[in-house]
Amino acid sequence: MTQIQPTQETSAPQENSPPGPRTSPESAGQVSPGRPSMGRLVGLDLARALAVFGMYIVHIAPMPSAGNNLGSWVYSLAEGRSSALFATLAGFSLMLIAGRREPKTGLAGRQAKARIAIRAVILLALGTVLAMEYG
């Protein structure tokens, strides 16, 4: 049975290590076991893509013909559900920006509020343009 020795954090290079700067697991793209990952949430991105494609089907794609059962089924599945999913994910994203379970404070809190306000202004402008163009 093989035991793994913990790495020693000394400035002297070890015999079998390659020359050059030593990297920590965090700088090499690895996450230490004690810290949560701050990367992208793939499931959230996939759900957001599903919601966007659903809204595309409902708003832009041509209406399915009467004889097309699969097209009618996909349209009826996306109608209403995709916009509700998108709105739910928007709220979840705001929670992630604000600091997850414990809201950010200080400079990080002000930056989070600014990012939320910027998103709100962009969405309001896009919604207004779309309502004027297609409404």
N, CA, C and O atoms as a MOPAC input file, in Angstrom:
PM7 MOZYME 1SCF
protein

 N      0.84000 1    -1.17600 1     0.00000 1
 C      0.00000 1     0.00000 1     0.00000 1
 C      0.88200 1     1.23500 1     0.00000 1
 O      1.85900 1     1.31800 1     0.74500 1
 N      0.53000 1     2.18200 1    -0.83500 1
 C      1.33400 1     3.38500 1    -0.99000 1
 C      0.70600 1     4.53300 1    -0.21400 1
 O     -0.50400 1     4.75000 1    -0.27500 1
 N      1.52200 1     5.24900 1     0.50100 1
 C      1.04300 1     6.41800 1     1.21800 1
 C      1.52700 1     7.65900 1     0.50700 1
 O      2.64900 1     7.70400 1     0.00300 1
 N      0.67900 1     8.66000 1     0.47000 1
 C      1.03900 1     9.92200 1    -0.16400 1
 C      1.52700 1    10.86300 1     0.91900 1
 O      0.83700 1    11.12400 1     1.90500 1
 N      2.72300 1    11.36100 1     0.71400 1
 C      3.30900 1    12.30400 1     1.66100 1
 C      2.79700 1    13.70400 1     1.36600 1
 O      2.70700 1    14.07400 1     0.19500 1
 N      2.46100 1    14.49300 1     2.36800 1
 C      2.05300 1    15.87300 1     2.10800 1
 C      3.22400 1    16.66800 1     1.54600 1
 O      4.38100 1    16.42500 1     1.88700 1
 N      2.90000 1    17.61700 1     0.68300 1
 C      3.95200 1    18.42800 1     0.07900 1
 C      4.54600 1    19.36700 1     1.10500 1
 O      3.84000 1    19.91400 1     1.95200 1
 N      5.84500 1    19.54400 1     1.01800 1
 C      6.53200 1    20.45500 1     1.91600 1
 C      6.67300 1    21.78800 1     1.21500 1
 O      7.06800 1    21.85200 1     0.05000 1
 N      6.35700 1    22.82900 1     1.91300 1
 C      6.43400 1    24.15500 1     1.32800 1
 C      7.72600 1    24.82000 1     1.75500 1
 O      7.73300 1    25.69600 1     2.62000 1
 N      8.80400 1    24.40300 1     1.14900 1
 C     10.09100 1    25.02900 1     1.40500 1
 C     10.55500 1    25.69000 1     0.13200 1
 O     10.08700 1    25.36200 1    -0.95800 1
 N     11.46400 1    26.60700 1     0.26800 1
 C     11.94100 1    27.31000 1    -0.91400 1
 C     13.01700 1    26.52000 1    -1.64800 1
 O     13.29300 1    26.80800 1    -2.81300 1
 N     13.62400 1    25.54700 1    -1.00900 1
 C     14.66800 1    24.75200 1    -1.66300 1
 C     14.02000 1    23.70500 1    -2.55600 1
 O     13.08600 1    23.02700 1    -2.12600 1
 N     14.50000 1    23.55500 1    -3.80200 1
 C     13.91800 1    22.55200 1    -4.67800 1
 C     14.27900 1    21.15800 1    -4.21400 1
 O     15.36100 1    20.93200 1    -3.67100 1
 N     13.37400 1    20.23100 1    -4.42900 1
 C     13.62600 1    18.85300 1    -4.05600 1
 C     14.38800 1    18.18500 1    -5.17700 1
 O     14.50300 1    18.73200 1    -6.27400 1
 N     14.90400 1    17.01100 1    -4.90400 1
 C     15.76000 1    16.34500 1    -5.86700 1
 C     15.02900 1    16.00700 1    -7.16100 1
 O     15.59600 1    16.18400 1    -8.23900 1
 N     13.80000 1    15.52900 1    -7.09000 1
 C     13.07400 1    15.07400 1    -8.27000 1
 C     12.18400 1    16.14000 1    -8.89000 1
 O     11.51400 1    15.86700 1    -9.88600 1
 N     12.15600 1    17.33200 1    -8.33800 1
 C     11.27200 1    18.36100 1    -8.87800 1
 C     11.96800 1    19.10200 1   -10.01000 1
 O     13.18300 1    19.29700 1    -9.97900 1
 N     11.18600 1    19.51700 1   -11.01900 1
 C     11.78400 1    20.24700 1   -12.13800 1
 C     12.21300 1    21.64300 1   -11.70100 1
 O     11.65200 1    22.19800 1   -10.75600 1
 N     13.20300 1    22.21100 1   -12.38100 1
 C     13.62400 1    23.57000 1   -12.01800 1
 C     12.55400 1    24.57400 1   -12.38900 1
 O     11.73400 1    24.32600 1   -13.27200 1
 N     12.56500 1    25.68300 1   -11.72700 1
 C     11.60000 1    26.73400 1   -12.01300 1
 C     10.78400 1    27.05700 1   -10.77600 1
 O     10.98800 1    26.46600 1    -9.71600 1
 N      9.85200 1    28.00300 1   -10.91500 1
 C      9.07000 1    28.41100 1    -9.74600 1
 C      8.11400 1    27.31200 1    -9.31300 1
 O      7.54200 1    26.59400 1   -10.13400 1
 N      7.96200 1    27.20500 1    -8.02600 1
 C      7.02100 1    26.22500 1    -7.48100 1
 C      5.62900 1    26.83300 1    -7.54100 1
 O      5.45100 1    28.02600 1    -7.29500 1
 N      4.65900 1    26.01800 1    -7.86400 1
 C      3.28200 1    26.49900 1    -7.94100 1
 C      2.45500 1    25.82000 1    -6.88600 1
 O      2.65300 1    24.64800 1    -6.56500 1
 N      1.53200 1    26.57400 1    -6.35800 1
 C      0.60900 1    26.01000 1    -5.38900 1
 C     -0.52700 1    25.32900 1    -6.14000 1
 O     -0.71600 1    25.59400 1    -7.32800 1
 N     -1.29900 1    24.44800 1    -5.47400 1
 C     -2.42600 1    23.80900 1    -6.15000 1
 C     -3.43900 1    24.81600 1    -6.66900 1
 O     -4.08400 1    24.56600 1    -7.68800 1
 N     -3.59500 1    25.95800 1    -5.98500 1
 C     -4.57300 1    26.95100 1    -6.41300 1
 C     -4.13600 1    27.62400 1    -7.70300 1
 O     -4.96500 1    27.88500 1    -8.57400 1
 N     -2.83000 1    27.91200 1    -7.84000 1
 C     -2.37600 1    28.57300 1    -9.05400 1
 C     -2.29900 1    27.60600 1   -10.22600 1
 O     -2.27500 1    28.03800 1   -11.37800 1
 N     -2.25900 1    26.30900 1    -9.95500 1
 C     -2.22800 1    25.31900 1   -11.02400 1
 C     -3.63200 1    24.94800 1   -11.48400 1
 O     -3.78500 1    24.05600 1   -12.31800 1
 N     -4.66200 1    25.61300 1   -10.95800 1
 C     -6.03500 1    25.34300 1   -11.38300 1
 C     -6.74200 1    24.32800 1   -10.50700 1
 O     -7.88100 1    23.95200 1   -10.78300 1
 N     -6.07800 1    23.88300 1    -9.45800 1
 C     -6.69600 1    22.93400 1    -8.54500 1
 C     -7.24900 1    23.69900 1    -7.35600 1
 O     -6.73200 1    24.75200 1    -6.98200 1
 N     -8.29400 1    23.16300 1    -6.77600 1
 C     -8.92000 1    23.80500 1    -5.63000 1
 C     -8.54600 1    23.02700 1    -4.39100 1
 O     -8.63200 1    21.79900 1    -4.37500 1
 N     -8.13100 1    23.72900 1    -3.35400 1
 C     -7.80300 1    23.04300 1    -2.11200 1
 C     -9.08200 1    22.51600 1    -1.48300 1
 O    -10.15100 1    23.09600 1    -1.67300 1
 N     -8.98400 1    21.41700 1    -0.73200 1
 C    -10.19700 1    20.79000 1    -0.21700 1
 C    -10.99400 1    21.64700 1     0.75800 1
 O    -12.19500 1    21.42900 1     0.91800 1
 N    -10.36300 1    22.61100 1     1.40900 1
 C    -11.06400 1    23.41300 1     2.39300 1
 C    -11.83900 1    24.58700 1     1.82700 1
 O    -12.67700 1    25.16100 1     2.52200 1
 N    -11.57900 1    24.95600 1     0.57900 1
 C    -12.20800 1    26.13900 1     0.00100 1
 C    -13.23300 1    25.75900 1    -1.05500 1
 O    -13.01800 1    24.81700 1    -1.81700 1
 N    -14.36600 1    26.49700 1    -1.10600 1
 C    -15.33500 1    26.21700 1    -2.17100 1
 C    -14.83300 1    26.75200 1    -3.50300 1
 O    -14.09000 1    27.73200 1    -3.54300 1
 N    -15.23100 1    26.12100 1    -4.57500 1
 C    -14.84300 1    26.54800 1    -5.91400 1
 C    -15.60500 1    27.81500 1    -6.28300 1
 O    -16.79200 1    27.93300 1    -5.98000 1
 N    -14.94400 1    28.74800 1    -6.92300 1
 C    -15.58600 1    29.98200 1    -7.34900 1
 C    -15.72800 1    30.02800 1    -8.86900 1
 O    -15.92700 1    31.09900 1    -9.44100 1
 N    -15.62600 1    28.87500 1    -9.52300 1
 C    -15.74400 1    28.81500 1   -10.97300 1
 C    -17.19800 1    28.88500 1   -11.41300 1
 O    -18.09900 1    29.12600 1   -10.61000 1
 N    -17.40200 1    28.66900 1   -12.69900 1
 C    -18.75200 1    28.70800 1   -13.26500 1
 C    -19.53000 1    27.47600 1   -12.83700 1
 O    -18.95800 1    26.40300 1   -12.64400 1
 N    -20.82600 1    27.63800 1   -12.69400 1
 C    -21.71000 1    26.52500 1   -12.39400 1
 C    -22.27000 1    26.01400 1   -13.71300 1
 O    -23.12000 1    26.66200 1   -14.32300 1
 N    -21.80100 1    24.86700 1   -14.14900 1
 C    -22.15600 1    24.34400 1   -15.45700 1
 C    -23.65200 1    24.06600 1   -15.53800 1
 O    -24.27200 1    24.32900 1   -16.56900 1
 N    -24.23700 1    23.54300 1   -14.47700 1
 C    -25.67100 1    23.27300 1   -14.46700 1
 C    -26.49700 1    24.53900 1   -14.65800 1
 O    -27.51400 1    24.52700 1   -15.35100 1
 N    -26.05700 1    25.62300 1   -14.04300 1
 C    -26.74200 1    26.90400 1   -14.20200 1
 C    -26.63300 1    27.40200 1   -15.63600 1
 O    -27.60400 1    27.91200 1   -16.19500 1
 N    -25.45100 1    27.25400 1   -16.23300 1
 C    -25.27300 1    27.66400 1   -17.62700 1
 C    -26.13200 1    26.82700 1   -18.56700 1
 O    -26.70900 1    27.35700 1   -19.51600 1
 N    -26.22300 1    25.52500 1   -18.31100 1
 C    -27.06000 1    24.66200 1   -19.15400 1
 C    -28.54200 1    25.00700 1   -19.01300 1
 O    -29.27100 1    25.03800 1   -20.00400 1
 N    -28.98100 1    25.26300 1   -17.79500 1
 C    -30.37900 1    25.64800 1   -17.58900 1
 C    -30.68100 1    26.98800 1   -18.24600 1
 O    -31.76200 1    27.17600 1   -18.80500 1
 N    -29.73400 1    27.91900 1   -18.18300 1
 C    -29.91900 1    29.21600 1   -18.83000 1
 C    -29.99900 1    29.05400 1   -20.35000 1
 O    -30.80500 1    29.71800 1   -21.00300 1
 N    -29.16900 1    28.17700 1   -20.91200 1
 C    -29.21900 1    27.91200 1   -22.35400 1
 C    -30.55700 1    27.28600 1   -22.73400 1
 O    -31.12900 1    27.63500 1   -23.76700 1
 N    -31.05500 1    26.37700 1   -21.92100 1
 C    -32.35600 1    25.76000 1   -22.17600 1
 C    -33.46200 1    26.81000 1   -22.16600 1
 O    -34.35800 1    26.77800 1   -23.01000 1
 N    -33.40500 1    27.73000 1   -21.22700 1
 C    -34.41300 1    28.79100 1   -21.15100 1
 C    -34.33300 1    29.71500 1   -22.37000 1
 O    -35.36500 1    30.10200 1   -22.91800 1
 N    -33.12500 1    30.06800 1   -22.79700 1
 C    -32.97300 1    30.95600 1   -23.96000 1
 C    -33.47200 1    30.26400 1   -25.22100 1
 O    -34.18200 1    30.88000 1   -26.01700 1
 N    -33.11800 1    28.99600 1   -25.42000 1
 C    -33.60300 1    28.27100 1   -26.59400 1
 C    -35.11500 1    28.10900 1   -26.56300 1
 O    -35.76600 1    28.16200 1   -27.60600 1
 N    -35.67800 1    27.91300 1   -25.37500 1
 C    -37.13400 1    27.83700 1   -25.25100 1
 C    -37.80600 1    29.13900 1   -25.62900 1
 O    -38.83900 1    29.13400 1   -26.29800 1
 N    -37.22900 1    30.26200 1   -25.20600 1
 C    -37.80500 1    31.55200 1   -25.57600 1
 C    -37.63300 1    31.81100 1   -27.06600 1
 O    -38.48500 1    32.44300 1   -27.68900 1
 N    -36.53900 1    31.32800 1   -27.64100 1
 C    -36.36000 1    31.43800 1   -29.08800 1
 C    -37.46900 1    30.67700 1   -29.81500 1
 O    -38.05700 1    31.19000 1   -30.76700 1
 N    -37.74900 1    29.46800 1   -29.37000 1
 C    -38.79400 1    28.65500 1   -30.01000 1
 C    -40.14300 1    29.36200 1   -29.94100 1
 O    -40.88000 1    29.38700 1   -30.92600 1
 N    -40.46500 1    29.92800 1   -28.80200 1
 C    -41.77100 1    30.55500 1   -28.62000 1
 C    -41.88300 1    31.86600 1   -29.39000 1
 O    -42.93200 1    32.13800 1   -29.97400 1
 N    -40.83500 1    32.68400 1   -29.40800 1
 C    -40.94600 1    34.02700 1   -29.95700 1
 C    -40.48300 1    34.18400 1   -31.39600 1
 O    -41.02700 1    35.01400 1   -32.12400 1
 N    -39.49600 1    33.41000 1   -31.82500 1
 C    -38.89500 1    33.66100 1   -33.13200 1
 C    -39.12000 1    32.52000 1   -34.12500 1
 O    -39.34200 1    32.76900 1   -35.31000 1
 N    -39.06700 1    31.29100 1   -33.65900 1
 C    -39.18700 1    30.14900 1   -34.56300 1
 C    -40.57500 1    30.11700 1   -35.20000 1
 O    -41.54100 1    30.59200 1   -34.60200 1
 N    -40.68300 1    29.56100 1   -36.41000 1
 C    -42.00100 1    29.48700 1   -37.05100 1
 C    -42.94000 1    28.56100 1   -36.28000 1
 O    -42.50200 1    27.60200 1   -35.64400 1
 N    -44.21800 1    28.85900 1   -36.34600 1
 C    -45.22600 1    28.04300 1   -35.66000 1
 C    -45.24000 1    26.63800 1   -36.27400 1
 O    -45.13500 1    26.49300 1   -37.49200 1
 N    -45.36700 1    25.61700 1   -35.44500 1
 C    -45.42400 1    24.26300 1   -35.98800 1
 C    -46.73600 1    24.04200 1   -36.74500 1
 O    -47.77500 1    24.60300 1   -36.39600 1
 N    -46.66200 1    23.21500 1   -37.78300 1
 C    -47.86300 1    22.92600 1   -38.57400 1
 C    -48.77400 1    21.98000 1   -37.80300 1
 O    -48.36400 1    21.37000 1   -36.81600 1
 N    -50.01000 1    21.86700 1   -38.26500 1
 C    -51.00300 1    21.04600 1   -37.56100 1
 C    -50.62200 1    19.57400 1   -37.54900 1
 O    -50.93100 1    18.87300 1   -36.58400 1
 N    -49.95300 1    19.08000 1   -38.60300 1
 C    -49.59000 1    17.67200 1   -38.66900 1
 C    -48.28700 1    17.33900 1   -37.96500 1
 O    -47.93400 1    16.16400 1   -37.86300 1
 N    -47.56100 1    18.33700 1   -37.47600 1
 C    -46.26100 1    18.12400 1   -36.84500 1
 C    -46.45300 1    17.94200 1   -35.33600 1
 O    -46.49800 1    18.92300 1   -34.59500 1
 N    -46.56500 1    16.70700 1   -34.88600 1
 C    -46.80600 1    16.44000 1   -33.47100 1
 C    -45.60700 1    16.78100 1   -32.60400 1
 O    -45.76800 1    17.31600 1   -31.50700 1
 N    -44.38800 1    16.47300 1   -33.09000 1
 C    -43.19700 1    16.76400 1   -32.30100 1
 C    -43.00500 1    18.27200 1   -32.15200 1
 O    -42.69000 1    18.74900 1   -31.06100 1
 N    -43.19200 1    19.02500 1   -33.23800 1
 C    -43.05300 1    20.47800 1   -33.17900 1
 C    -44.08700 1    21.10600 1   -32.26000 1
 O    -43.77300 1    22.03500 1   -31.51600 1
 N    -45.31700 1    20.60800 1   -32.30500 1
 C    -46.36900 1    21.12500 1   -31.41700 1
 C    -46.05600 1    20.81200 1   -29.96600 1
 O    -46.29900 1    21.62800 1   -29.07700 1
 N    -45.51200 1    19.62100 1   -29.73100 1
 C    -45.18300 1    19.22300 1   -28.36700 1
 C    -44.05100 1    20.09300 1   -27.81900 1
 O    -44.12400 1    20.54700 1   -26.67700 1
 N    -43.00100 1    20.33300 1   -28.62000 1
 C    -41.87400 1    21.16700 1   -28.18500 1
 C    -42.34200 1    22.59900 1   -27.92900 1
 O    -41.93900 1    23.22200 1   -26.94600 1
 N    -43.19400 1    23.11800 1   -28.81400 1
 C    -43.70800 1    24.47900 1   -28.64900 1
 C    -44.52100 1    24.59400 1   -27.36100 1
 O    -44.34100 1    25.53800 1   -26.59100 1
 N    -45.41700 1    23.62700 1   -27.12900 1
 C    -46.24800 1    23.69200 1   -25.91800 1
 C    -45.41600 1    23.49400 1   -24.65600 1
 O    -45.75600 1    24.03300 1   -23.60200 1
 N    -44.32900 1    22.72700 1   -24.75000 1
 C    -43.44600 1    22.53900 1   -23.60500 1
 C    -42.69300 1    23.82900 1   -23.27000 1
 O    -42.51800 1    24.17200 1   -22.10100 1
 N    -42.25300 1    24.53400 1   -24.30800 1
 C    -41.46400 1    25.74900 1   -24.09000 1
 C    -42.32600 1    26.95500 1   -23.72600 1
 O    -41.85100 1    27.86800 1   -23.05200 1
 N    -43.56500 1    26.97100 1   -24.15400 1
 C    -44.42600 1    28.13400 1   -23.95500 1
 C    -44.70600 1    28.34500 1   -22.46400 1
 O    -45.29300 1    27.48300 1   -21.81100 1
 N    -44.29300 1    29.46800 1   -21.94200 1
 C    -44.52900 1    29.80600 1   -20.54200 1
 C    -43.46700 1    29.26900 1   -19.60100 1
 O    -43.06300 1    29.95900 1   -18.66600 1
 N    -43.01600 1    28.06200 1   -19.83200 1
 C    -42.02900 1    27.46500 1   -18.92900 1
 C    -40.64500 1    28.07900 1   -19.10600 1
 O    -39.91500 1    28.26000 1   -18.13200 1
 N    -40.28600 1    28.39600 1   -20.33800 1
 C    -38.94400 1    28.93400 1   -20.56700 1
 C    -38.77500 1    30.31600 1   -19.94700 1
 O    -37.71900 1    30.61700 1   -19.39000 1
 N    -39.78700 1    31.14900 1   -20.03600 1
 C    -39.66000 1    32.47800 1   -19.42500 1
 C    -39.66700 1    32.37900 1   -17.89900 1
 O    -38.97800 1    33.14800 1   -17.22900 1
 N    -40.43200 1    31.44700 1   -17.34700 1
 C    -40.42100 1    31.25600 1   -15.89600 1
 C    -39.06500 1    30.72800 1   -15.42900 1
 O    -38.55700 1    31.14800 1   -14.39000 1
 N    -38.48200 1    29.81100 1   -16.19600 1
 C    -37.15300 1    29.29800 1   -15.86700 1
 C    -36.11400 1    30.40800 1   -15.94900 1
 O    -35.24200 1    30.50700 1   -15.08500 1
 N    -36.19700 1    31.23600 1   -16.97000 1
 C    -35.24200 1    32.33300 1   -17.12800 1
 C    -35.35600 1    33.32100 1   -15.96700 1
 O    -34.33800 1    33.77900 1   -15.44900 1
 N    -36.57300 1    33.65300 1   -15.55500 1
 C    -36.76000 1    34.57900 1   -14.43300 1
 C    -36.23100 1    33.98000 1   -13.12900 1
 O    -35.63300 1    34.68700 1   -12.31800 1
 N    -36.44900 1    32.68900 1   -12.92700 1
 C    -35.93600 1    32.02300 1   -11.72600 1
 C    -34.41600 1    32.03100 1   -11.71600 1
 O    -33.79200 1    32.29600 1   -10.68900 1
 N    -33.82700 1    31.73900 1   -12.86600 1
 C    -32.36400 1    31.74800 1   -12.96000 1
 C    -31.78900 1    33.14700 1   -12.78900 1
 O    -30.68200 1    33.30000 1   -12.27300 1
 N    -32.52200 1    34.16100 1   -13.21200 1
 C    -32.07000 1    35.54200 1   -13.00700 1
 C    -32.00000 1    35.85100 1   -11.51000 1
 O    -31.03600 1    36.46200 1   -11.04800 1
 N    -32.99800 1    35.43900 1   -10.76700 1
 C    -32.97100 1    35.63200 1    -9.31500 1
 C    -31.84900 1    34.85900 1    -8.65300 1
 O    -31.20100 1    35.35300 1    -7.73000 1
 N    -31.62200 1    33.63900 1    -9.13100 1
 C    -30.52900 1    32.83100 1    -8.59000 1
 C    -29.18500 1    33.48300 1    -8.89000 1
 O    -28.29400 1    33.48600 1    -8.04000 1
 N    -29.03500 1    34.03200 1   -10.08600 1
 C    -27.78900 1    34.71200 1   -10.45300 1
 C    -27.55800 1    35.94700 1    -9.58100 1
 O    -26.42400 1    36.23200 1    -9.19500 1
 N    -28.62700 1    36.67700 1    -9.27000 1
 C    -28.49300 1    37.83800 1    -8.38100 1
 C    -28.03100 1    37.40300 1    -6.99700 1
 O    -27.23500 1    38.08800 1    -6.35500 1
 N    -28.53400 1    36.26500 1    -6.54300 1
 C    -28.10800 1    35.74900 1    -5.24400 1
 C    -26.62600 1    35.38700 1    -5.27800 1
 O    -25.91000 1    35.63100 1    -4.30700 1
 N    -26.16000 1    34.81100 1    -6.37600 1
 C    -24.74100 1    34.46900 1    -6.48600 1
 C    -23.87100 1    35.72200 1    -6.51900 1
 O    -22.80500 1    35.75400 1    -5.90300 1
 N    -24.32100 1    36.75600 1    -7.23600 1
 C    -23.55200 1    38.00600 1    -7.31100 1
 C    -23.47600 1    38.66700 1    -5.93900 1
 O    -22.43500 1    39.20100 1    -5.55800 1
 N    -24.57900 1    38.63000 1    -5.20300 1
 C    -24.64500 1    39.32300 1    -3.91400 1
 C    -23.84100 1    38.63600 1    -2.81800 1
 O    -23.60400 1    39.23900 1    -1.77100 1
 N    -23.41100 1    37.38300 1    -3.02900 1
 C    -22.55100 1    36.76400 1    -2.03300 1
 C    -23.05400 1    35.44300 1    -1.50100 1
 O    -22.63000 1    35.02200 1    -0.42600 1
 N    -23.93000 1    34.78400 1    -2.20200 1
 C    -24.46600 1    33.47400 1    -1.81700 1
 C    -25.20300 1    33.57000 1    -0.49600 1
 O    -26.12900 1    34.37300 1    -0.37900 1
 N    -24.83400 1    32.78700 1     0.50000 1
 C    -25.60800 1    32.75300 1     1.75300 1
 C    -25.35900 1    33.96300 1     2.64700 1
 O    -26.25600 1    34.39900 1     3.37000 1
 N    -24.15700 1    34.50100 1     2.60100 1
 C    -23.83200 1    35.68200 1     3.39700 1
 C    -23.55900 1    36.84500 1     2.45500 1
 O    -22.58700 1    36.80700 1     1.70100 1
 N    -24.39800 1    37.88000 1     2.48100 1
 C    -24.18900 1    39.01100 1     1.56300 1
 C    -22.81700 1    39.64800 1     1.75500 1
 O    -22.29600 1    39.71700 1     2.86800 1
 N    -22.25300 1    40.10500 1     0.65800 1
 C    -20.95300 1    40.76700 1     0.70800 1
 C    -21.10100 1    42.12800 1     1.37200 1
 O    -22.14300 1    42.77600 1     1.27700 1
 N    -20.04700 1    42.54100 1     2.03800 1
 C    -20.05300 1    43.84900 1     2.68600 1
 C    -18.81600 1    44.62200 1     2.23800 1
 O    -17.91500 1    44.06900 1     1.60700 1
 N    -18.78900 1    45.88700 1     2.56900 1
 C    -17.63800 1    46.71500 1     2.23700 1
 C    -17.52400 1    46.95100 1     0.74800 1
 O    -18.52800 1    47.12500 1     0.05800 1
 N    -16.29000 1    46.95800 1     0.25300 1
 C    -16.02700 1    47.21800 1    -1.15800 1
 C    -16.65500 1    46.13500 1    -2.04100 1
 O    -17.23700 1    46.44500 1    -3.08100 1
 N    -16.54300 1    44.88000 1    -1.63700 1
 C    -17.12800 1    43.79000 1    -2.42100 1
 C    -18.64800 1    43.92700 1    -2.49600 1
 O    -19.24300 1    43.63100 1    -3.53200 1
 N    -19.27400 1    44.36600 1    -1.42200 1
 C    -20.72000 1    44.57400 1    -1.42500 1
 C    -21.13500 1    45.70200 1    -2.35500 1
 O    -22.12500 1    45.58900 1    -3.07800 1
 N    -20.37400 1    46.79200 1    -2.33400 1
 C    -20.67700 1    47.91100 1    -3.23400 1
 C    -20.47900 1    47.51200 1    -4.69300 1
 O    -21.25600 1    47.91400 1    -5.56000 1
 N    -19.43600 1    46.71900 1    -4.96600 1
 C    -19.21300 1    46.25200 1    -6.33300 1
 C    -20.34000 1    45.32500 1    -6.79100 1
 O    -20.77200 1    45.39200 1    -7.94100 1
 N    -20.81100 1    44.46600 1    -5.89500 1
 C    -21.91900 1    43.56600 1    -6.23800 1
 C    -23.18800 1    44.36400 1    -6.52800 1
 O    -23.91100 1    44.05300 1    -7.47400 1
 N    -23.46200 1    45.37900 1    -5.72800 1
 C    -24.63500 1    46.21800 1    -5.96900 1
 C    -24.52300 1    46.96300 1    -7.29100 1
 O    -25.51200 1    47.11600 1    -8.00800 1
 N    -23.32000 1    47.42600 1    -7.61200 1
 C    -23.11400 1    48.12400 1    -8.88400 1
 C    -23.33200 1    47.17400 1   -10.06200 1
 O    -23.94300 1    47.55800 1   -11.06000 1
 N    -22.83700 1    45.93600 1    -9.95400 1
 C    -23.04000 1    44.96500 1   -11.03800 1
 C    -24.50600 1    44.62600 1   -11.20700 1
 O    -24.97600 1    44.46100 1   -12.33300 1
 N    -25.23700 1    44.52100 1   -10.10600 1
 C    -26.67400 1    44.25000 1   -10.18900 1
 C    -27.39900 1    45.42500 1   -10.83300 1
 O    -28.28600 1    45.22400 1   -11.66300 1
 N    -27.03100 1    46.65500 1   -10.46000 1
 C    -27.66800 1    47.83900 1   -11.04300 1
 C    -27.36600 1    47.94600 1   -12.53500 1
 O    -28.24600 1    48.30700 1   -13.31700 1
 N    -26.14000 1    47.63800 1   -12.93800 1
 C    -25.77500 1    47.68000 1   -14.36000 1
 C    -26.59000 1    46.66100 1   -15.14100 1
 O    -27.09100 1    46.97000 1   -16.22200 1
 N    -26.73100 1    45.45400 1   -14.61000 1
 C    -27.55600 1    44.43300 1   -15.27500 1
 C    -29.00100 1    44.88100 1   -15.39600 1
 O    -29.64300 1    44.65900 1   -16.42300 1
 N    -29.51200 1    45.51200 1   -14.35000 1
 C    -30.89900 1    45.98000 1   -14.38100 1
 C    -31.10600 1    47.04000 1   -15.45600 1
 O    -32.10400 1    47.00600 1   -16.17500 1
 N    -30.17800 1    47.97400 1   -15.57000 1
 C    -30.29200 1    49.02500 1   -16.58200 1
 C    -30.21600 1    48.42600 1   -17.99100 1
 O    -30.98200 1    48.81200 1   -18.87400 1
 N    -29.29900 1    47.49000 1   -18.19800 1
 C    -29.17200 1    46.84900 1   -19.51800 1
 C    -30.44500 1    46.08500 1   -19.86800 1
 O    -30.93900 1    46.19200 1   -20.99100 1
 N    -30.97900 1    45.32100 1   -18.93000 1
 C    -32.20600 1    44.56600 1   -19.19800 1
 C    -33.39600 1    45.49100 1   -19.42900 1
 O    -34.24100 1    45.20700 1   -20.27700 1
 N    -33.47100 1    46.58600 1   -18.69300 1
 C    -34.55100 1    47.54400 1   -18.89500 1
 C    -34.45600 1    48.16900 1   -20.28900 1
 O    -35.46800 1    48.32500 1   -20.97100 1
 N    -33.24700 1    48.52400 1   -20.70900 1
 C    -33.06300 1    49.10500 1   -22.04000 1
 C    -33.40200 1    48.09500 1   -23.13100 1
 O    -34.09400 1    48.43300 1   -24.09200 1
 N    -32.92500 1    46.86500 1   -22.99600 1
 C    -33.23400 1    45.83400 1   -23.99300 1
 C    -34.73000 1    45.54200 1   -24.04200 1
 O    -35.29800 1    45.38900 1   -25.12300 1
 N    -35.36100 1    45.46600 1   -22.89600 1
 C    -36.80400 1    45.22600 1   -22.85900 1
 C    -37.59100 1    46.34900 1   -23.50900 1
 O    -38.57300 1    46.10100 1   -24.20800 1
 N    -37.16800 1    47.57100 1   -23.28200 1
 C    -37.84000 1    48.71800 1   -23.88800 1
 C    -37.69400 1    48.70200 1   -25.40800 1
 O    -38.66100 1    48.93600 1   -26.13200 1
 N    -36.47300 1    48.42400 1   -25.89000 1
 C    -36.23900 1    48.36600 1   -27.32700 1
 C    -37.06700 1    47.24400 1   -27.96900 1
 O    -37.67900 1    47.44400 1   -29.01800 1
 N    -37.08100 1    46.08200 1   -27.34400 1
 C    -37.86200 1    44.96900 1   -27.88500 1
 C    -39.35100 1    45.25600 1   -27.86100 1
 O    -40.05900 1    44.89800 1   -28.80100 1
 N    -39.84000 1    45.89300 1   -26.81200 1
 C    -41.25700 1    46.22300 1   -26.73800 1
 C    -41.64600 1    47.25000 1   -27.81000 1
 O    -42.72400 1    47.16100 1   -28.39700 1
 N    -40.76800 1    48.22000 1   -28.05900 1
 C    -41.05800 1    49.22100 1   -29.09000 1
 C    -40.99300 1    48.60800 1   -30.49500 1
 O    -41.77100 1    48.98100 1   -31.37300 1
 N    -40.07300 1    47.67900 1   -30.70100 1
 C    -39.87700 1    47.08500 1   -32.02600 1
 C    -40.92000 1    46.03100 1   -32.34500 1
 O    -41.46300 1    46.01100 1   -33.45000 1
 N    -41.20800 1    45.15400 1   -31.39200 1
 C    -42.08200 1    44.01600 1   -31.65900 1
 C    -43.42300 1    44.10500 1   -30.94600 1
 O    -44.25400 1    43.20900 1   -31.09400 1
 N    -43.65000 1    45.14300 1   -30.19100 1
 C    -44.87700 1    45.22600 1   -29.38200 1
 C    -46.04400 1    45.82900 1   -30.05000 1
 O    -47.11200 1    45.93900 1   -29.44800 1

